[in-house]
């Protein structure tokens, strides 16, 4: 499941053999407080034609990631479990190299995908606009407080389930920072950091497309998704395939 269900190829098979990612199903229980973290499930990364970093055409993996994230969000909302959502939002005069301008403040690119727009009015959802790749860093306020740390503590969250895009970029950086912060004792009572592989994906720029432009860098989707999960696991995250509820 998970990365295995991404379209198969000899190079993906090789990666799975050389750097396997151990994935297990996860059953969530009422007795262990879990928070859902949604990373950038917004038009600018998920809706075809919505800006420089959006898919250029229909993308099966992005659709699947959105569907699974919506499913999880609905159950969390029904159960009154806490949800924390990042929305990438940039000021036009502050670039984010190596990426081209994207998700400019106030644009439709910074809005949730249509299937998640209801989160804007969901009382259990905390929304955080971030102007950097790593949402944990993007949660710091000027006074040194951190909206994500406050969310974990005020809800007494013991584990977070992370979804979104991109597995090897914003999801990975957030996950790594949260793990380090947890290890240093900043996130008590947080114990587990879990990445939901089927609720994550990354963008696709295959080698044959990269060869067509001198500024294009190859980024094959299934391989980079797998690498993102592998690195997150190596930092101490759990990687889960199917998520169900007790
Ligand atoms: Zn950005």
Boltz pocket constraint, residues with backbone or C-beta under 6 A from the ligand:
constraints:
  - pocket:
      binder: B
      contacts: [[A, 88], [A, 89], [A, 90], [A, 96], [A, 102], [A, 103], [A, 130], [A, 131], [A, 132], [A, 133]]
      max_distance: 6.0
